[in-house]
Amino acid sequence: MRPLPDSEPATPDVRSPTRYLLHLAARTPAAIALGVLYGIGCMLAQALVPVAIGRAVDEGLVARDTGALWVWGGTVLGLGVLQAVTSILRDRCALTASLAANYRTVRSVTRHAAALGSSMSRRVSAGEALSVGAMDATRIGRALEILAHGAGALVAVCAVAAVMLSTSWQLGLIVLVGVPLMAWAVGAVIRPLYGRQESLREEQSALTSQAVDIVGGLRVLRGLGGEEVAAARYRARSQEVRRSAVRVARLESLLGAIQELLPGLLMVLVVWAGARLVVADRISVGQLVVFYAYAVFLTTPLRLLTVTANRFTRAHVAAGRVVRLLSLAPDPGPRPAPGRGAGPVPSARGAESGGTGAVPPGAPGDLTDPETGLRVRAGLLTAVVCADPDAAPAIADRLGGYASPAARYAGTALGALPRDEVRRRILVGDHDAHLFSGTLRDTLAPAHMSRDGDAPLLAALRTASADDIAASLPAGLDEPFVQGGREFSGGQRQRLRLARALLADPEVLILVEPTNAVDAHTESRIATRLAAARRGRTTAVFTTSPALLRVADHVVHIVAGKVHAQGTHTELLAEHDYRSLVLRGATAP
């Protein structure tokens, strides 16, 4: 399969599961059209084999005509070869459509997750995202894969009915009445099956989210002795999912029974009626053979039709989950740069409407938050003390351009700037930022740092007081790093995150509680080294640590979502609320 072009929209503009499935089908029209064509050819070749066999019986065996027997025998062979060739081509096209739909779904979900950014974790659980990207994408792909088989089966049933009607209207009528009855019976089972599959899908997503939470917090659970409680809750939830799966399996087993029983009953009825017509000398022995073969043959296309309906039911449920995820609008923030799938950048309307839209000048400017009135001054280390601990991450998100209302950098609203430019200039370092797997060097150092050697990385590790971590590892910077850094303590992971943020060396660095998991001596070293490493660079640290507050050039105290006071740490200690917050009841120096 050829690589899929990157010029397609990152997020398809769809509003319903049906439209999303049609959108995917429209992206691979050649594969689907050829697959349907080959599927029809394959099933028609298989459907015509009984006709050729019946003619061989009547014109060859009964009439004792060797030449006719050879002709119809060769016809059967040719139909078999045609069926083999078209089945291979059909499966190839069907697999192409399946993989393309699967890939496009995963790509759309991944790109949209990147566009949602930090807001995704607040709106979609990790289990839901994993299920959509894996299970749902596979189900959608399998639905497009079965489409070629289902189309061939439908045409084959119509062709068989036409042949039977031309030979014996009674037998043809049995088929024409029997097939819709079977379709009705299948539909009666599929309708409640759809609802149960949707419910099961919700419960599986919740169970996956719970499993992800338990694995991610296993160290904490062990420390608190909560392993048994978490395991009991997971067992109870998994039993609920099992019971829901059993309810779905009952309907699916009933559907499977219908797939076997109803075609079998139709076959018995066709053979019984055909035998009576032979006795009445209204059809020949060869035609009876044809009808019997068709009664056996019909079980295959009818089963394919029910399988097609079942797969599309599952795909419709899966597409609904995908559409709901893709319909989540990103928080207002910096827009993508032109030429990267975001469309043209609209012209700005001046400072009053959100800035000029131009990239700020090379010299860094102040970063301001209009919601709180906070101003992070250019070239200074600003410490921000929030009376409400939950306010710090929200303010940091606004300053980094991840949430609205948009902050302003050098007088320009972040929402008016290209996203790549904002991300290059402003970095938000959360205290729980994810650490990816790989070696310690690859985890902390961007790819472009490799040409500068390990000096910048070692300097960042020392500033974050994390050089002892690298020194203690057997392979040093080449030590394999497990995803999430579960082999390290909370304080060690926090120092590694700080080293990674420092190594990026952005114009504006925003840190949220970068030292709350380390001891006092380590915190003091980090504060001194951080102030020296970022001297002359714009830095904002959200903290209540006295060690960091002492080295800050400027301190801002935020109360009830607004700037309450600002100055140096020593000046603000005169305020009772500030002093009690940062010194935790200790006597001011």
C-alpha positions as CSV (number, residue, x, y, z in Angstrom):
1,M,0.0,0.0,0.0
2,R,1.4,3.4,-1.0
3,P,2.0,5.9,1.8
4,L,-0.9,8.1,2.6
5,P,-0.5,11.8,1.8
6,D,0.0,14.3,4.6
7,S,-1.9,17.0,2.8
8,E,-5.2,15.7,4.0
9,P,-7.0,17.6,6.8
10,A,-5.6,16.6,10.2
11,T,-9.2,16.4,11.6
12,P,-12.0,15.6,9.2
13,D,-15.0,17.8,9.4
14,V,-17.7,15.2,10.3
15,R,-20.7,15.4,12.6
16,S,-22.0,11.9,12.7
17,P,-20.7,8.3,12.7
18,T,-22.3,7.6,9.4
19,R,-20.6,10.6,7.8
20,Y,-17.3,9.6,9.3
21,L,-17.5,6.2,7.8
22,L,-18.4,7.7,4.4
23,H,-15.5,10.1,4.7
24,L,-13.1,7.2,5.2
25,A,-14.6,5.3,2.3
26,A,-14.2,8.4,0.1
27,R,-10.5,8.6,0.9
28,T,-9.8,5.2,-0.8
29,P,-12.4,5.1,-3.7
30,A,-10.2,3.0,-6.0
31,A,-9.5,0.3,-3.4
32,I,-13.1,0.1,-2.4
33,A,-14.5,0.2,-5.9
34,L,-12.1,-2.4,-7.2
35,G,-12.7,-4.5,-4.1
36,V,-16.4,-4.5,-4.6
37,L,-15.9,-5.3,-8.3
38,Y,-13.6,-8.2,-7.5
39,G,-16.0,-9.4,-4.8
40,I,-18.9,-9.4,-7.1
41,G,-16.9,-11.3,-9.7
42,C,-15.7,-13.8,-7.2
43,M,-19.2,-14.6,-5.9
44,L,-20.8,-14.6,-9.3
45,A,-18.1,-17.1,-10.5
46,Q,-18.9,-19.3,-7.5
47,A,-22.7,-18.9,-8.1
48,L,-22.4,-20.0,-11.7
49,V,-20.6,-23.2,-10.9
50,P,-23.9,-25.1,-10.0
51,V,-25.4,-24.0,-13.3
52,A,-22.4,-25.4,-15.2
53,I,-22.5,-28.6,-13.2
54,G,-26.3,-29.0,-13.9
55,R,-25.7,-28.5,-17.6
56,A,-22.9,-31.1,-17.5
57,V,-25.3,-33.6,-15.8
58,D,-28.2,-33.0,-18.3
59,E,-26.2,-32.5,-21.5
60,G,-23.2,-34.7,-20.7
61,L,-24.1,-37.5,-18.3
62,V,-27.8,-38.0,-19.0
63,A,-27.4,-37.5,-22.8
64,R,-24.1,-39.5,-22.8
65,D,-22.4,-36.7,-24.8
66,T,-18.7,-36.7,-24.0
67,G,-18.0,-33.5,-25.9
68,A,-20.6,-31.6,-23.9
69,L,-19.2,-33.1,-20.7
70,W,-15.8,-31.8,-21.6
71,V,-17.1,-28.3,-22.5
72,W,-19.0,-27.9,-19.2
73,G,-16.2,-29.5,-17.2
74,G,-13.9,-26.9,-18.7
75,T,-16.4,-24.2,-17.8
76,V,-16.4,-25.3,-14.2
77,L,-12.6,-25.2,-14.2
78,G,-12.5,-21.7,-15.7
79,L,-15.0,-20.5,-13.2
80,G,-12.9,-22.0,-10.4
81,V,-9.8,-20.2,-11.7
82,L,-11.7,-16.9,-12.0
83,Q,-13.0,-17.3,-8.5
84,A,-9.4,-17.9,-7.2
85,V,-7.9,-14.9,-9.0
86,T,-10.7,-12.5,-8.1
87,S,-10.8,-13.6,-4.4
88,I,-7.0,-12.8,-4.2
89,L,-7.5,-9.4,-5.8
90,R,-10.6,-8.7,-3.6
91,D,-8.8,-9.5,-0.4
92,R,-5.9,-7.3,-1.4
93,C,-8.2,-4.3,-2.1
94,A,-10.2,-5.0,1.0
95,L,-7.0,-5.1,3.2
96,T,-5.8,-1.8,1.6
97,A,-9.1,-0.1,2.5
98,S,-9.0,-1.5,6.0
99,L,-5.4,-0.5,6.7
100,A,-6.0,3.0,5.2
101,A,-9.1,3.5,7.4
102,N,-7.3,2.3,10.4
103,Y,-4.3,4.5,9.8
104,R,-6.4,7.6,9.0
105,T,-8.4,7.1,12.2
106,V,-5.3,6.8,14.3
107,R,-3.7,9.7,12.6
108,S,-6.7,12.0,13.0
109,V,-7.0,11.0,16.7
110,T,-3.3,11.5,17.3
111,R,-3.2,14.9,15.6
112,H,-6.4,16.1,17.3
113,A,-5.0,15.0,20.6
114,A,-1.9,17.1,19.9
115,A,-4.1,20.0,19.0
116,L,-6.1,19.6,22.3
117,G,-2.8,19.7,24.1
118,S,-3.0,20.0,27.9
119,S,-6.8,20.3,27.8
120,M,-7.2,16.7,26.6
121,S,-6.3,15.1,29.9
122,R,-9.1,17.2,31.6
123,R,-11.7,16.2,29.0
124,V,-10.9,12.6,27.9
125,S,-9.6,9.8,30.1
126,A,-6.4,8.0,29.2
127,G,-8.4,4.7,28.8
128,E,-10.8,6.4,26.4
129,A,-8.0,7.7,24.2
130,L,-6.3,4.4,24.2
131,S,-9.5,2.5,23.3
132,V,-10.3,5.0,20.5
133,G,-6.8,4.8,19.0
134,A,-6.6,1.0,19.1
135,M,-9.9,-0.9,19.4
136,D,-12.2,1.5,17.6
137,A,-9.8,2.2,14.7
138,T,-9.5,-1.6,14.2
139,R,-13.3,-2.1,14.1
140,I,-13.7,0.7,11.6
141,G,-11.1,-0.8,9.4
142,R,-12.7,-4.3,9.6
143,A,-16.0,-2.8,8.5
144,L,-14.5,-1.4,5.3
145,E,-12.7,-4.7,4.8
146,I,-15.9,-6.7,4.8
147,L,-17.6,-4.3,2.4
148,A,-16.3,-6.1,-0.7
149,H,-17.4,-9.5,0.6
150,G,-20.8,-8.2,1.5
151,A,-21.4,-6.5,-1.9
152,G,-20.4,-9.7,-3.7
153,A,-22.7,-11.8,-1.4
154,L,-25.7,-9.4,-2.1
155,V,-25.2,-9.6,-5.9
156,A,-24.8,-13.4,-5.7
157,V,-28.1,-13.8,-3.8
158,C,-29.8,-11.7,-6.4
159,A,-28.2,-13.7,-9.3
160,V,-29.2,-17.0,-7.7
161,A,-32.8,-15.8,-7.2
162,A,-32.9,-14.7,-10.9
163,V,-31.6,-18.1,-12.1
164,M,-34.1,-19.9,-9.9
165,L,-37.0,-17.7,-11.1
166,S,-36.1,-18.4,-14.8
167,T,-36.0,-22.1,-14.1
168,S,-38.8,-22.6,-11.6
169,W,-40.8,-19.6,-10.3
170,Q,-41.8,-21.7,-7.2
171,L,-38.2,-22.2,-6.1
172,G,-37.3,-18.7,-7.0
173,L,-40.2,-17.3,-4.9
174,I,-39.0,-19.4,-2.0
175,V,-35.6,-17.7,-2.2
176,L,-37.0,-14.2,-2.7
177,V,-39.3,-14.5,0.3
178,G,-36.8,-16.4,2.4
179,V,-34.0,-13.9,2.1
180,P,-35.9,-10.8,3.3
181,L,-37.3,-12.9,6.2
182,M,-33.8,-13.8,7.2
183,A,-32.7,-10.1,6.9
184,W,-35.6,-9.1,9.1
185,A,-34.7,-11.7,11.7
186,V,-31.0,-10.5,11.7
187,G,-32.1,-6.9,12.0
188,A,-34.3,-7.7,15.0
189,V,-31.2,-9.1,16.8
190,I,-28.8,-6.4,15.6
191,R,-30.9,-3.5,17.0
192,P,-30.6,-4.4,20.7
193,L,-27.1,-5.7,20.0
194,Y,-26.1,-2.1,19.0
195,G,-27.2,-0.7,22.4
196,R,-25.5,-3.4,24.4
197,Q,-22.3,-3.0,22.4
198,E,-22.4,0.8,23.1
199,S,-22.8,0.2,26.8
200,L,-20.1,-2.4,26.9
201,R,-17.8,0.0,25.0
202,E,-18.4,2.6,27.7
203,E,-17.6,0.2,30.5
204,Q,-14.5,-1.1,28.8
205,S,-13.2,2.4,28.5
206,A,-13.8,3.1,32.2
207,L,-12.1,-0.1,33.1
208,T,-9.1,0.7,30.9
209,S,-8.8,4.2,32.6
210,Q,-8.9,2.5,36.0
211,A,-6.1,0.2,35.0
212,V,-4.0,3.0,33.7
213,D,-4.5,4.9,37.0
214,I,-3.5,1.9,39.0
215,V,-0.4,1.2,37.0
216,G,0.6,4.9,37.0
217,G,0.1,5.2,40.8
218,L,1.3,1.8,41.9
219,R,4.2,3.3,43.8
220,V,1.8,5.6,45.7
221,L,-0.6,2.8,46.4
222,R,2.2,0.6,47.9
223,G,3.3,3.5,50.0
224,L,-0.2,4.0,51.4
225,G,-1.0,0.3,51.6
226,G,-3.9,0.8,49.2
227,E,-3.1,-2.1,46.8
228,E,-5.8,-4.4,48.1
229,V,-8.4,-1.6,48.0
230,A,-7.5,-0.7,44.4
231,A,-7.4,-4.4,43.4
232,A,-10.8,-5.0,44.9
233,R,-12.3,-2.0,43.1
234,Y,-10.7,-3.2,39.8
235,R,-12.1,-6.7,40.3
236,A,-15.6,-5.4,41.0
237,R,-15.4,-3.2,37.9
238,S,-14.0,-6.0,35.7
239,Q,-16.9,-8.3,36.9
240,E,-19.4,-5.6,35.7
241,V,-17.6,-5.5,32.4
242,R,-17.7,-9.3,32.2
243,R,-21.4,-9.4,32.9
244,S,-22.0,-6.8,30.2
245,A,-19.8,-8.8,27.8
246,V,-21.8,-11.9,28.5
247,R,-25.0,-10.0,27.7
248,V,-23.5,-9.0,24.4
249,A,-22.3,-12.5,23.8
250,R,-25.8,-13.9,24.3
251,L,-27.1,-11.7,21.5
252,E,-24.1,-12.5,19.3
253,S,-24.6,-16.2,19.9
254,L,-28.2,-15.8,19.0
255,L,-27.1,-14.0,15.8
256,G,-24.7,-16.8,15.0
257,A,-27.5,-19.3,15.5
258,I,-29.7,-17.4,13.2
259,Q,-26.8,-17.4,10.6
260,E,-26.7,-21.2,10.8
261,L,-30.4,-22.1,11.3
262,L,-32.2,-19.9,8.8
263,P,-30.0,-20.7,5.8
264,G,-30.3,-24.3,6.7
265,L,-34.0,-24.2,6.8
266,L,-34.0,-22.4,3.5
267,M,-31.8,-25.2,2.0
268,V,-34.2,-27.9,3.3
269,L,-37.2,-26.1,1.9
270,V,-35.5,-25.6,-1.5
271,V,-34.4,-29.3,-1.7
272,W,-37.9,-30.5,-0.6
273,A,-39.7,-28.4,-3.2
274,G,-37.2,-29.2,-5.9
275,A,-37.5,-33.0,-5.3
276,R,-41.3,-32.7,-5.7
277,L,-40.9,-30.9,-9.0
278,V,-38.5,-33.6,-10.3
279,V,-41.1,-36.3,-9.4
280,A,-43.7,-34.2,-11.2
281,D,-41.3,-34.1,-14.2
282,R,-41.4,-30.3,-14.2
283,I,-37.6,-29.9,-13.8
284,S,-34.7,-32.2,-14.8
285,V,-32.3,-34.1,-12.6
286,G,-29.6,-31.6,-13.5
287,Q,-31.8,-28.7,-12.5
288,L,-32.4,-30.5,-9.2
289,V,-28.7,-30.7,-8.7
290,V,-28.5,-27.0,-9.4
291,F,-31.1,-26.2,-6.9
292,Y,-29.5,-28.4,-4.2
293,A,-26.1,-26.8,-4.9
294,Y,-27.7,-23.3,-4.6
295,A,-29.4,-24.3,-1.4
296,V,-25.9,-25.2,0.0
297,F,-24.2,-22.2,-1.7
298,L,-26.7,-19.7,-0.3
299,T,-25.5,-20.3,3.3
300,T,-22.2,-18.6,2.4
301,P,-23.5,-15.3,1.0
302,L,-26.2,-15.1,3.6
303,R,-23.7,-15.6,6.4
304,L,-21.5,-12.9,4.8
305,L,-24.5,-10.5,4.8
306,T,-25.1,-11.0,8.5
307,V,-21.4,-10.7,9.3
308,T,-21.3,-7.5,7.2
309,A,-24.3,-6.1,9.2
310,N,-22.7,-7.1,12.5
311,R,-19.3,-5.5,11.6
312,F,-20.9,-2.3,10.4
313,T,-22.9,-2.2,13.7
314,R,-19.7,-2.4,15.6
315,A,-18.0,0.1,13.3
316,H,-20.9,2.6,13.8
317,V,-20.4,2.4,17.6
318,A,-16.7,2.8,17.2
319,A,-17.1,5.7,14.7
320,G,-19.4,7.4,17.3
321,R,-16.6,7.4,19.8
322,V,-14.1,8.7,17.3
323,V,-16.4,11.5,16.2
324,R,-17.1,12.5,19.8
325,L,-13.3,12.8,20.4
326,L,-12.7,14.7,17.2
327,S,-15.6,17.1,18.0
328,L,-13.8,18.4,21.1
329,A,-12.7,21.9,20.3
330,P,-9.1,22.9,21.4
331,D,-8.9,25.6,24.0
332,P,-8.4,29.0,22.5
333,G,-4.7,29.6,22.1
334,P,-1.9,30.1,19.6
335,R,-2.9,29.0,16.1
336,P,-0.9,26.7,13.9
337,A,1.7,28.1,11.6
338,P,0.5,28.6,7.9
339,G,1.1,25.7,5.6
340,R,0.7,23.0,8.3
341,G,-2.9,21.9,7.8
342,A,-4.5,24.8,9.6
343,G,-5.4,26.9,6.6
344,P,-4.5,30.5,6.0
345,V,-3.9,32.7,9.0
346,P,-6.5,35.4,9.3
347,S,-5.3,39.0,9.5
348,A,-5.2,40.5,12.9
349,R,-7.1,43.7,13.8
350,G,-4.6,45.6,15.8
351,A,-3.8,45.7,19.5
352,E,-7.3,46.2,20.7
353,S,-8.5,42.9,19.0
354,G,-5.6,40.8,20.1
355,G,-2.4,42.1,18.8
356,T,-0.8,42.8,15.4
357,G,-0.4,39.1,14.5
358,A,3.3,39.7,13.9
359,V,6.0,37.8,15.7
360,P,7.5,39.8,18.6
361,P,10.9,41.4,18.0
362,G,14.0,39.5,18.8
363,A,14.4,41.2,22.1
364,P,12.2,39.4,24.7
365,G,9.3,41.4,26.2
366,D,7.1,41.1,29.2
367,L,4.6,38.3,29.5
368,T,1.3,39.4,31.0
369,D,-1.9,37.5,32.1
370,P,-5.0,39.7,31.7
371,E,-7.0,37.6,34.0
372,T,-4.9,38.1,37.1
373,G,-2.9,41.2,36.1
374,L,0.3,39.2,36.5
375,R,3.3,40.6,34.6
376,V,6.4,38.4,34.2
377,R,9.1,41.0,33.5
378,A,11.6,40.4,30.7
379,G,15.1,39.2,31.8
380,L,14.0,38.7,35.5
381,L,13.3,35.7,37.7
382,T,9.7,36.2,38.9
383,A,8.3,34.1,41.6
384,V,4.5,33.8,41.8
385,V,2.9,32.8,45.1
386,C,-0.8,31.7,44.8
387,A,-3.0,31.6,47.9
388,D,-5.0,28.9,46.0
389,P,-2.6,26.1,45.0
390,D,-5.0,25.1,42.1
391,A,-4.7,28.5,40.6
392,A,-1.0,28.1,39.7
393,P,-1.4,25.4,36.9
394,A,-4.3,27.4,35.4
395,I,-2.3,30.7,35.3
396,A,0.7,28.8,33.8
397,D,-1.5,27.3,31.1
398,R,-2.6,30.8,30.1
399,L,0.9,32.2,30.1
400,G,2.0,29.3,27.9
401,G,-0.9,29.8,25.5
402,Y,-2.7,26.6,26.3
403,A,-5.9,28.2,27.7
404,S,-7.9,31.3,27.4
405,P,-8.0,34.3,27.9
406,A,-4.8,34.5,25.9
407,A,-1.7,36.0,27.6
408,R,0.3,38.8,25.8
409,Y,3.9,38.6,25.0
410,A,5.8,41.8,24.1
411,G,2.4,43.4,23.7
412,T,1.0,40.8,21.3
413,A,-1.7,38.3,22.2
414,L,-0.4,34.7,22.0
415,G,-3.6,33.7,20.1
416,A,-2.5,35.9,17.2
417,L,0.9,34.2,16.9
418,P,1.8,31.0,15.1
419,R,1.7,28.1,17.6
420,D,5.2,26.9,16.6
421,E,6.6,30.3,17.4
422,V,4.9,30.4,20.8
423,R,6.1,26.9,21.7
424,R,9.7,27.8,20.6
425,R,9.8,30.9,22.8
426,I,7.7,29.9,25.8
427,L,8.0,26.6,27.7
428,V,5.8,25.5,30.6
429,G,7.5,22.9,32.8
430,D,4.9,21.1,34.9
431,H,6.0,19.3,38.0
432,D,4.3,16.1,36.7
433,A,5.3,16.4,33.0
434,H,5.7,13.0,31.3
435,L,9.1,11.3,31.0
436,F,9.4,9.2,27.9
437,S,11.2,5.9,27.5
438,G,14.7,5.6,26.0
439,T,18.1,6.3,27.3
440,L,18.6,9.0,29.9
441,R,20.3,11.1,27.2
442,D,17.6,10.7,24.7
443,T,14.9,11.4,27.3
444,L,16.3,14.7,28.4
445,A,18.1,16.1,25.4
446,P,16.4,17.2,22.2
447,A,17.8,15.7,19.0
448,H,19.6,18.9,18.0
449,M,21.6,18.9,21.2
450,S,23.6,15.8,20.2
451,R,25.9,17.8,18.0
452,D,27.0,19.9,20.9
453,G,28.1,16.9,22.9
454,D,27.1,16.2,26.5
455,A,28.3,19.6,28.0
456,P,24.8,21.3,27.9
457,L,23.1,18.3,29.3
458,L,25.6,17.9,32.1
459,A,25.3,21.6,32.9
460,A,21.5,21.3,33.0
461,L,21.7,18.2,35.3
462,R,24.0,20.1,37.6
463,T,21.7,23.1,37.8
464,A,18.8,20.8,38.6
465,S,21.0,19.0,41.2
466,A,20.4,15.8,39.2
467,D,24.0,15.1,38.3
468,D,24.2,12.5,41.1
469,I,21.4,10.6,39.4
470,A,23.3,10.1,36.2
471,A,26.5,9.3,38.1
472,S,24.7,6.6,40.1
473,L,23.5,4.7,37.0
474,P,25.6,1.9,35.7
475,A,25.6,3.1,32.1
476,G,25.4,6.8,33.0
477,L,23.6,8.9,30.4
478,D,23.1,5.7,28.3
479,E,21.1,3.9,30.9
480,P,17.8,2.7,29.6
481,F,14.9,4.8,30.9
482,V,11.6,3.1,31.7
483,Q,8.5,5.0,30.6
484,G,7.5,7.4,33.3
485,G,10.7,6.9,35.2
486,R,9.1,4.4,37.7
487,E,12.5,3.3,38.8
488,F,13.3,6.7,40.3
489,S,11.8,8.4,43.3
490,G,9.4,11.3,43.0
491,G,12.2,13.8,43.9
492,Q,14.5,12.3,41.3
493,R,11.9,12.5,38.6
494,Q,11.2,16.1,39.5
495,R,14.9,17.0,39.1
496,L,15.1,15.2,35.8
497,R,12.1,17.2,34.5
498,L,13.7,20.4,35.6
499,A,16.9,19.5,33.8
500,R,15.0,18.8,30.6
501,A,13.2,22.1,30.8
502,L,16.5,24.0,31.4
503,L,18.2,22.2,28.5
504,A,15.5,23.5,26.1
505,D,16.7,27.0,27.0
506,P,13.6,29.0,25.9
507,E,13.2,32.7,26.0
508,V,10.6,32.4,28.7
509,L,10.6,29.5,31.1
510,I,7.6,28.9,33.3
511,L,8.0,26.3,36.1
512,V,5.2,25.0,38.4
513,E,6.4,23.9,41.8
514,P,9.7,22.6,40.5
515,T,11.1,21.6,43.9
516,N,8.2,20.5,46.1
517,A,9.3,16.9,46.1
518,V,13.0,17.4,47.1
519,D,14.6,18.0,50.5
520,A,15.5,21.4,51.9
521,H,19.2,21.2,51.2
522,T,18.7,20.1,47.6
523,E,16.0,22.8,47.1
524,S,18.5,25.4,48.3
525,R,21.1,24.2,45.8
526,I,18.6,24.2,43.0
527,A,17.4,27.7,43.8
528,T,20.9,29.2,43.8
529,R,21.9,27.4,40.6
530,L,18.7,28.2,38.8
531,A,19.0,31.9,39.5
532,A,22.6,31.8,38.1
533,A,21.7,29.7,35.0
534,R,18.7,31.9,34.1
535,R,20.3,35.3,34.8
536,G,19.2,37.7,32.2
537,R,16.5,35.3,30.9
538,T,12.8,35.6,31.5
539,T,11.7,33.0,34.1
540,A,8.5,32.6,36.1
541,V,8.4,30.1,39.0
542,F,5.1,29.2,40.7
543,T,6.1,28.3,44.2
544,T,5.8,28.9,47.9
545,S,9.4,27.7,48.6
546,P,11.3,30.3,50.7
547,A,14.5,29.1,49.0
548,L,13.3,30.0,45.6
549,L,11.6,33.2,46.8
550,R,14.8,34.5,48.3
551,V,16.7,34.3,45.0
552,A,13.8,35.8,42.9
553,D,14.2,39.2,41.4
554,H,10.5,39.9,41.8
555,V,7.7,38.2,43.8
556,V,4.0,38.4,43.0
557,H,1.4,37.4,45.5
558,I,-2.0,36.3,44.0
559,V,-5.1,36.1,46.1
560,A,-8.6,35.3,44.8
561,G,-7.4,35.2,41.2
562,K,-5.9,38.7,41.2
563,V,-2.5,40.3,42.0
564,H,-2.7,41.2,45.7
565,A,0.9,42.5,46.3
566,Q,4.3,42.4,44.6
567,G,7.8,43.3,45.5
568,T,10.8,41.4,46.8
569,H,10.5,38.5,49.1
570,T,11.8,40.5,52.1
571,E,9.3,43.3,51.4
572,L,6.3,41.0,51.2
573,L,7.2,39.2,54.4
574,A,5.7,42.3,56.2
575,E,2.3,41.0,55.1
576,H,0.8,38.5,57.5
577,D,-1.0,36.4,54.8
578,Y,2.1,36.1,52.7
579,R,4.3,35.3,55.6
580,S,2.0,32.6,57.0
581,L,1.7,31.1,53.5
582,V,5.4,30.9,52.6
583,L,7.0,30.3,56.0
584,R,4.3,27.9,57.2
585,G,4.1,29.6,60.6
586,A,7.9,30.0,61.0
587,T,9.3,33.3,62.3
588,A,10.4,35.6,59.6
589,P,14.2,36.2,59.4
